[in-house]
Amino acid sequence: MDVPKGLAGVVITETKISSTKDSKLTFAGYPIEELKDLPYEAVVYLLWHKNLPNAEQLKTMQHDLLSSMHLPDETIRLMGDIALEPQHPMSILRTMVSLLGTTNNDGKLDEPREILGKMLTTIAAIIRLRDSQPQMQVNPEWGVVENFMYLFMGRRPSKSQVRMFNTVMVLHADHELNASTFTSRVVASTNADFYSCLTAAVCALKGPLHGGANEQVFNMLQEIRHTGVSPQRYIDNKIANHEKIMGFGHRVYKDGDPRAKILRGIAEEMADETNNQPFFEIQEQIASYMLEKLGLHPNVDYYTAVVYHSLGLDESTFTVMFAACRTAGWLAHIMEQRVEACLIRPASEYVGPTDRHVKPVADK
Ligand SMILES: CC(C)(COP(=O)(O)OP(=O)(O)OC[C@H]1O[C@@H](n2cnc3c(N)ncnc32)[C@H](O)[C@@H]1OP(=O)(O)O)[C@@H](O)C(=O)NCCC(=O)NCCS
């Protein structure tokens, strides 16, 4: 039997949520290039309902999300014990998502709007706690993205920051059957509750070959900037050591990730606004050298490194940001899998020894 490595290209389910067919990313049939400037809440609605909302539906979605953006006291208290250095924020998030499934006193364990609001608030709270900063409260007059930024930044973001981060959240909201989404669907197929599915998804996202790449990208930029080594030389060394360069390559997009093309513009604008041009310039040099040398294009994680740094985030929190953005998609897939109501249980080809027989100990 010929099993493609890493199940590459194997279709294991049908979905109406998103597609990467022909290397074009679409959500419910709409290209992301047309969705990128819509309010994040509208795109969440689209992923969950497969249609864009009317004004009333959008208002209700925003209201429902905002009214769930607070955490039970017990959750905050326990988070204080968990969210300490030297734990990695993704490890804290993994524990927190599981905890939310037990301390969410509102009892709304199966309501996606409630869960998404809680996830965003938890991720912002982890960042604030690690920085020993007080927790912020949502302002019902602002949208979800502005409030989320306020919760983790501790100050009201500028209009241009909200606009750009809205696009970042939309672009990350879903991505067909990536590793963490597949994981969430496998758990959902067993009829486990939403928080169990999300905990598993966070575990899958944590690895550097998936969501953990953005943190590694920034480490690379910092190393190049602080050691003064040329980006080309740095890449040559990595290649010589057979190491992968983080933020490049993609299982699906072999001619470039459509999200990276949009994110490049955002990284450049944010870097300009915050005097982070040196990082962006290093990125430009690496990107053109990688294309020339290995024919590889940047992926979604490449430019977000500079975007998140420009928002004042520590690199260790970059992957929890990815999780915040991707939660909408995970929830969409969990809901779709629940409707499908079929256990995912593939088969494997056994390639070990056969025809073995246990002998009595004395005969050995
Ligand atoms: C994302 C990724 C896992 C996709 O992998 P894939 O589809 O399985 O492709 P492969 O890993 O088999 O790569 C194919 C070839 O390109 C090379 N390659 C792929 N990505 C590379 C990278 N980032 N740096 C250097 N070489 C890379 C592989 O070494 C391989 O070369 P080979 O054929 O000589 O062995 C891979 O590109 C990667 O590890 N990237 C870095 C991590 C990253 O940025 N992850 C975020 C993804 S959004």
The ligand as an SDF file (V2000), in Angstrom:
LIG
                    3D

 48 50  0  0  0  0  0  0  0  0999 V2000
    5.6030   23.6500    6.4330 C   0  0  0  0  0  0  0  0  0  0  0  0
    6.3960   22.4060    6.0760 C   0  0  0  0  0  0  0  0  0  0  0  0
    6.3200   21.4170    7.2570 C   0  0  0  0  0  0  0  0  0  0  0  0
    5.7840   21.7750    4.8300 C   0  0  0  0  0  0  0  0  0  0  0  0
    6.4470   20.6200    4.6410 O   0  0  0  0  0  0  0  0  0  0  0  0
    6.1830   19.5450    3.4880 P   0  0  0  0  0  0  0  0  0  0  0  0
    5.0580   19.8650    2.6080 O   0  0  0  0  0  0  0  0  0  0  0  0
    6.1280   18.2430    4.1950 O   0  0  0  0  0  0  0  0  0  0  0  0
    7.4440   19.7000    2.6280 O   0  0  0  0  0  0  0  0  0  0  0  0
    8.8290   19.0610    3.0010 P   0  0  0  0  0  0  0  0  0  0  0  0
    9.1730   19.3180    4.4250 O   0  0  0  0  0  0  0  0  0  0  0  0
    8.7990   17.6320    2.5500 O   0  0  0  0  0  0  0  0  0  0  0  0
    9.7660   19.9140    2.0700 O   0  0  0  0  0  0  0  0  0  0  0  0
   10.0400   19.6270    0.7110 C   0  0  0  0  0  0  0  0  0  0  0  0
   11.4880   20.0050    0.4460 C   0  0  0  0  0  0  0  0  0  0  0  0
   11.6740   21.4080    0.7170 O   0  0  0  0  0  0  0  0  0  0  0  0
   12.5790   21.5860    1.7980 C   0  0  0  0  0  0  0  0  0  0  0  0
   12.0130   22.5910    2.6990 N   0  0  0  0  0  0  0  0  0  0  0  0
   10.7110   22.7850    2.9730 C   0  0  0  0  0  0  0  0  0  0  0  0
   10.5690   23.7790    3.8300 N   0  0  0  0  0  0  0  0  0  0  0  0
   11.8140   24.2070    4.1030 C   0  0  0  0  0  0  0  0  0  0  0  0
   12.2990   25.2340    4.9290 C   0  0  0  0  0  0  0  0  0  0  0  0
   11.4720   25.9920    5.6590 N   0  0  0  0  0  0  0  0  0  0  0  0
   13.6280   25.4320    4.9780 N   0  0  0  0  0  0  0  0  0  0  0  0
   14.4780   24.6610    4.2510 C   0  0  0  0  0  0  0  0  0  0  0  0
   14.0500   23.6730    3.4430 N   0  0  0  0  0  0  0  0  0  0  0  0
   12.7470   23.4620    3.3720 C   0  0  0  0  0  0  0  0  0  0  0  0
   12.6430   20.2400    2.5230 C   0  0  0  0  0  0  0  0  0  0  0  0
   13.8570   20.0670    3.2010 O   0  0  0  0  0  0  0  0  0  0  0  0
   12.4480   19.2870    1.3790 C   0  0  0  0  0  0  0  0  0  0  0  0
   13.6470   19.1610    0.7080 O   0  0  0  0  0  0  0  0  0  0  0  0
   14.1000   17.7470    0.0880 P   0  0  0  0  0  0  0  0  0  0  0  0
   13.0620   17.4270   -0.9300 O   0  0  0  0  0  0  0  0  0  0  0  0
   15.4490   18.0280   -0.4700 O   0  0  0  0  0  0  0  0  0  0  0  0
   14.0960   16.7870    1.2290 O   0  0  0  0  0  0  0  0  0  0  0  0
    7.8740   22.7640    5.8010 C   0  0  0  0  0  0  0  0  0  0  0  0
    7.9350   23.6250    4.6870 O   0  0  0  0  0  0  0  0  0  0  0  0
    8.5530   23.3630    7.0070 C   0  0  0  0  0  0  0  0  0  0  0  0
    9.0070   22.6450    7.8900 O   0  0  0  0  0  0  0  0  0  0  0  0
    8.6380   24.7320    7.0820 N   0  0  0  0  0  0  0  0  0  0  0  0
    9.2460   25.3750    8.1870 C   0  0  0  0  0  0  0  0  0  0  0  0
    8.2630   25.4610    9.3570 C   0  0  0  0  0  0  0  0  0  0  0  0
    7.1800   26.4840    9.1030 C   0  0  0  0  0  0  0  0  0  0  0  0
    7.4250   27.5830    8.6610 O   0  0  0  0  0  0  0  0  0  0  0  0
    5.9450   26.0880    9.4590 N   0  0  0  0  0  0  0  0  0  0  0  0
    4.7870   26.9220    9.3110 C   0  0  0  0  0  0  0  0  0  0  0  0
    3.8860   26.3610    8.2550 C   0  0  0  0  0  0  0  0  0  0  0  0
    2.5420   27.4470    7.9160 S   0  0  0  0  0  0  0  0  0  0  0  0
  1  2  1  0
  2  3  1  0
  2  4  1  0
  2 36  1  0
  4  5  1  0
  5  6  1  0
  6  7  2  0
  6  8  1  0
  6  9  1  0
  9 10  1  0
 10 11  2  0
 10 12  1  0
 10 13  1  0
 13 14  1  0
 14 15  1  0
 15 16  1  0
 15 30  1  0
 16 17  1  0
 17 18  1  0
 17 28  1  0
 18 19  1  0
 18 27  1  0
 19 20  2  0
 20 21  1  0
 21 22  1  0
 21 27  2  0
 22 23  1  0
 22 24  2  0
 24 25  1  0
 25 26  2  0
 26 27  1  0
 28 29  1  0
 28 30  1  0
 30 31  1  0
 31 32  1  0
 32 33  2  0
 32 34  1  0
 32 35  1  0
 36 37  1  0
 36 38  1  0
 38 39  2  0
 38 40  1  0
 40 41  1  0
 41 42  1  0
 42 43  1  0
 43 44  2  0
 43 45  1  0
 45 46  1  0
 46 47  1  0
 47 48  1  0
M  END
$$$$
